[in-house]
Amino acid sequence: MKITEQEVRYVANLANLRLSDVEVVRLQADLDGILEHMDKLNEADTTGVEPMAQVLYAAGDTSTLRDDRERAPLDNTAALGNAPQPGAGYFKVPKVIER
């Protein structure tokens, strides 16, 4: 395996996830499979292939991107219109950080 149990637990801790031993083993296998797939992709010969910054870079008229245009900004009332708990002009959310 390319990824160790300790690395899985470390990443889970960074993401503030509590994983059972069964979940750690399953994620270790899943992540190892992803890394093996990346190794296969790295074996592909990309000599002479120019890197692309945008998939639709050379699409021209067939591009599906919309034109940029200036619009009025969203005001505070409209932004909070569908908020489940607006308060004092802000979004109210439950506390999620416990440590």
C-alpha positions as CSV (number, residue, x, y, z in Angstrom):
1,M,0.0,0.0,0.0
2,K,1.2,3.5,-0.8
3,I,-0.7,5.2,2.0
4,T,-0.4,4.2,5.6
5,E,-3.0,4.0,8.3
6,Q,-1.3,6.8,10.1
7,E,-1.5,9.1,7.0
8,V,-5.2,8.3,6.7
9,R,-5.8,9.2,10.4
10,Y,-3.7,12.3,10.0
11,V,-5.7,13.6,7.0
12,A,-9.0,12.7,8.8
13,N,-7.8,14.7,11.8
14,L,-7.0,17.7,9.6
15,A,-10.5,17.4,8.2
16,N,-11.9,17.1,11.7
17,L,-13.3,13.7,10.9
18,R,-13.7,10.9,13.4
19,L,-13.3,7.6,11.6
20,S,-13.8,4.1,13.0
21,D,-11.1,1.4,12.4
22,V,-13.3,-0.1,9.6
23,E,-13.6,3.3,7.9
24,V,-9.8,3.9,8.1
25,V,-9.1,0.5,6.5
26,R,-11.7,1.2,3.7
27,L,-10.4,4.7,3.0
28,Q,-6.8,3.4,3.0
29,A,-7.8,1.0,0.3
30,D,-9.7,3.6,-1.6
31,L,-6.9,6.2,-1.5
32,D,-4.4,3.6,-2.4
33,G,-6.5,2.8,-5.5
34,I,-6.6,6.5,-6.4
35,L,-2.8,6.8,-6.1
36,E,-2.3,3.7,-8.3
37,H,-4.6,5.2,-10.9
38,M,-2.5,8.4,-10.8
39,D,0.6,6.4,-11.3
40,K,-1.0,4.8,-14.5
41,L,-1.8,8.3,-15.7
42,N,1.7,9.5,-15.1
43,E,3.0,6.7,-17.4
44,A,1.2,8.2,-20.4
45,D,3.5,9.8,-22.9
46,T,2.7,13.5,-23.0
47,T,5.7,14.6,-25.0
48,G,4.8,17.5,-27.3
49,V,1.5,18.1,-25.7
50,E,1.0,21.7,-24.7
51,P,-0.5,22.3,-21.3
52,M,-3.9,23.9,-21.3
53,A,-5.1,26.5,-18.9
54,Q,-8.7,26.2,-20.0
55,V,-10.5,23.3,-21.7
56,L,-12.5,25.7,-24.0
57,Y,-9.4,27.9,-24.7
58,A,-9.4,27.4,-28.5
59,A,-13.2,26.8,-28.9
60,G,-14.0,30.1,-30.5
61,D,-17.7,30.3,-31.5
62,T,-18.5,27.0,-30.0
63,S,-17.6,28.2,-26.5
64,T,-20.4,27.8,-24.0
65,L,-19.1,30.5,-21.7
66,R,-21.3,33.5,-21.3
67,D,-20.1,37.1,-22.0
68,D,-19.0,39.1,-19.0
69,R,-21.1,42.1,-18.3
70,E,-21.4,44.5,-15.5
71,R,-24.4,44.0,-13.2
72,A,-25.6,45.7,-10.0
73,P,-24.3,44.0,-6.9
74,L,-26.6,41.9,-4.7
75,D,-27.9,44.0,-1.8
76,N,-27.9,42.7,1.8
77,T,-31.7,42.2,2.0
78,A,-31.8,40.1,-1.2
79,A,-28.7,38.1,-0.1
80,L,-30.4,37.2,3.2
81,G,-33.8,36.7,1.7
82,N,-33.7,32.9,1.8
83,A,-31.4,32.5,4.8
84,P,-32.9,30.2,7.4
85,Q,-31.6,32.4,10.3
86,P,-30.7,35.9,9.3
87,G,-29.7,38.2,12.1
88,A,-28.4,41.7,12.3
89,G,-27.6,41.8,8.6
90,Y,-25.6,38.5,8.7
91,F,-26.1,34.8,8.1
92,K,-26.4,33.0,11.5
93,V,-24.9,29.5,11.5
94,P,-24.5,26.9,14.2
95,K,-21.1,26.6,15.8
96,V,-19.1,23.9,14.1
97,I,-15.6,24.2,15.6
98,E,-15.5,22.5,19.0
99,R,-11.8,22.2,19.7
